[in-house]
């Protein structure tokens, strides 16, 4: 495939690098320091997916540097608040057969992409691996909580095409599956993020510590109940029948395998960067308001993270 990664930070670089390692032609568009290091010394991937030096990557700092390409796949891996800008930038490079996939947290990304390129060319992905740029040109995969789930929320892309893409990722070392219920997986990831990200960021502790403390467990239980209520009002079918069932899965299965992990939101606050709180707990608040539902815990967490953003020294 001919692949373009828009927003080649940790997640985008890891996914794009593994595809390039398997022989796909991959363009990375990212920040100058990271791209220059990859250009000089290749992309170094370490951690849970093994040690790899990835050569033959085309690296850019802007889409204007990318010549007319016959792209098969565009991966949007920016922060959620940059989705509209990212899609607008890459849309002119997307042909009639190009798929544009969101590898992002939160809600609304696939809809924003579809508004620009069409539902028949849009994919959403549930991403459950974590990565970090330890130094420019070096990406470490730090956590793996499940497969990369790929799907089209509207059933507008042929299932066989999505399955072929999932196979390509899996063969490259990124375990992936196609699904006809990507919305369920996106809401499952939203639940996970809403429960853990803001508390990890605000308290400066790992996911494991959140599961060990009774006050945080009680707060998380409240967040879960609010998300279930909003999902029910919207007609979204979750994979768990009641909040208590998901709570058991979260603390019994999901938190233990990511116990040492800190939310990327914590790193954002430490670095004086904007967080994705508006597309996580903030999205639950907005959707709840549309249905006349109060979501006080999600609102409080949203406002506290926003206050921390306000107070944090701004990144240069």
N, C-alpha and C positions, 0 to 999 in steps of 0.2 A: 504494500500500500504506500501511497504518498500521503504523509500525515503532517499536519501543522498543529503545534501546541501553543496556544495563546495563554500567556501567563505561566511561563516555565519557572515556577518556584520549586518547592520541594516535591509536591504531588505531581505536578506536570512534568518535571524533569525525570522523576523516577519512572512514571508510566511511559513517557516518550523515549527515555533511554533504554528501557527494556525492549520496546518495540524495535528500536534501531539496532540493538544487539542481535535481534533475530533476522535482520536483513531488510526491514522496512526503511524507506527513506523518510527521515524525520527532520522537520524544521522546528527549532525551539525559538520562541520569542520571549525574552525575559529582561531582567535588569542588567545594566551594563557590566557591573563587576562580575556577576555570575557568568554571563555570556562570554566575557573576555577570558575568564579562567578556563571555561570549557573549550574555547577556541585554541588556547595555548597548550593546554595539558590534558584535553579530553574530559569527559564526564566520568567521575569516579562514584560508583554506587556501592554502598556497603550496608551491612545490617542483615535483616531477616531474609532478604532475597539473595544473599551471597555477596561476594566481592567481584565487581566487574569494572573494567575500564572500557568505556564506550567511545568508539571512534566514529568517524564518518557522519557526524551530526552537522547539520546546517544551522548555525546560530545567528540570531538577529536581535536587535533591540527595538525594532519597529516593523509593522507589516509593510511599510513602504520599501523595506529592504528586500522583500520577497518578490522575486520575478513572477510573471504569470505562470502559475503552476496548475497542473491537472490534479487537484486534491481529491483524495478519496474520503479523508476524515479530518475534521478539525476538532480538537479537544480544547474546550474552554476550561481553564484551571485557575482563573483569577479569583480574587475575593468576590463575594456576591454583590457588593456595592459597585463593582466595576463591570458587571455583566453587560449592561446596555452598551457601554462604551466599547467593550471587547467585541461584541457581536457586530456592531456597526463597522468596526475596523476590518474584521475578517470577511464580512458578507460579500464584498466585491470579488474575493478570491474563491468563493464557493460556487462550484458549477451545479448544474441541474442534478448530478448524481452524488454530490458531496453530502455526507452526513456530518452534522454538527452536534457534538455531545457535550453535555455539562458534567464536569467532574468536580462538583461544588457542593457545599453544605447548604442547608436551608431550603425554603420553598420559593417558587416563582422563577427560577432560572430557566427551566425548560420552556415555560410560557413566554418569557422574554425573548428567547432564541427563536421560538416558533413564530412570534409576531414579525420577525425580520426575514427568516428564510423559509418559513412554511412548516406545518406539522409533519409533512411527509419527508422532511430532511432533518428532523430534530430527534435527538436521543437524550434521555436522562440516565444518570448513573448513580447508584448507591455506592459510595466509596467507604470502605472500612479498613483501609490501611493508613498509617500515619508515617510521616517522614519529616526530616529536618535538614536544612542546609547547614552543615557543620562548619563549612568554610566555602568561599566561592569556588564553584566547580566540583564540590563534594556533597553528595546527598546520602543520608543514612535513613534506611527504612527501619522505623523504631517499633511499630506495632502492626499486627495483622488480626483484625477482629472478624473477618469473613470475606467472602468472595466479592469481587467487583460485579454488581448486578446491573445489567444493561436492558433498557426497554424504551418503548415509545408510549407515552401516557394516553394517546388517542387511538392506538391500533392502526396508525397510518403508515407504518414501515413494515415491509414483509418480514415475518418472523424468521425466515431462513437467512435473511441478510443480517439480522441482529445476532443470530446464532453463529454465523460465520465470523462476525467481529469478535464475539466472545471466545471463539476457538483461537483466533489470532492472538488475543491477549494472553490466553492460557498457555499457548505454545511459546510465548515470549517470557513466561515466568510470572505473569500477573494473573492469578486464578480468577476466572470470570465465568459468569453464567448469563444467559438470556432469560428474560421473564416477561410474561404478559401482564404482570401486576406490579409494574415499577412504582406506581403511586404508593402501594402498601409498603414497599421497601424504603421509599423516601420519607414517609411518615414514621417508619420505624427508626430511621437514622435521626430524624428530627427529635423524636422522644429521647433518644440516647444523648444527643447534643444538649437539649434543653435541660436535662437532668444534671449533666456533669460539667459542661463547659463553663457556665457562669460561676458556679461554686468553686471549681478548681481555680479559675482565674482570680476571683475575689479573695479567696483564702490562701492561695499560693500553695496548694497541696495536690497530691496525686489523686487519681481516681480511687485507688485502693483506700486511701485515708478517708475519703468521703463515705465509703461503705463501712468504715469502722466506727464512725462517730454517730451516736444516736440523733443529735440535733440535725445533722445533714441528711441522715436517712429519712427523718420525718419531713424535712423540707422537700426532699426529692419525691416522697410519696405524694405530697400536695401538688407538685408540678405535674406528675403523672396523671393525677385525677383531672386536672384542668385540661391537659392535652386530650385525654380521652373524651371529655365533654365536648370540646370544640370539634374534634374529628367526628363524633357522633352527629352533631348538629349539621355538619357539612355533608354527611352521608359517606364519609370515608370509612372503609372497612379495614380495621387494623387486624394484625395477625393474632391478637390476644383478646379474649372475650371480656375481660374486666381489668381495671387498673392493678389490682392485687396480683393478677397473673403475670403482668409485665414486671412488676416490682420484684417478684421472685426470680424471673429470668435475668433482670438487670443485676441484682446483687448476687445471685447464685451462679451465673454463667458469664455475663458480659464484663462486669467489673473485674473479676479475678484474672481474666486473660489480658486485661489492660491495666492492671493494678499500679504499675510503676509509671504510667503515662500521665503527663500533664497536658491540659488543654492547650491547643494552639492559641486560644484567646488569652491565656496567661502570658505567653511569649509576646503577643501583640501589645498587651498593656505594659509589659516590661520594656518594650522597645519604643513606646510612645506612638504606636500605630492604631489606626481605627480597627475596631473589632467587627464581627459579623452578627452581633447581638440582635440587630434589627430584623434579620432574616431568620432568626431562631426563636427565642422567647418573644421577641417583639412581634414576629409574625403571628404567633399564637394569640397575643393580645389583640392585634388588629382583626384577625379572623373571628375571635370571640366577640368583639364589639359589633361586628357585622351581624352576628346572630343574637345579640342581646345578652351575651354571657359574660359575667365577670371572671377575670383570671388574675386575682390579686397577687399570687406568688410569682407568676411569670412577669407581671408588671413591675413588681418590686425588684426582681433580679435584673430586668431590662434597665430600669432607672439607675440602679447601683452601678452596673457596668458602664452606663453612659456617664455617670459622675466620675468614675475612675478614668475614663477616656479624657474627660475635661481636665482632670488634675494631673494626668501623666505628662511628663516632659515630651514635647512633640519631636518626632523623628526628623532628622535633617533631610 
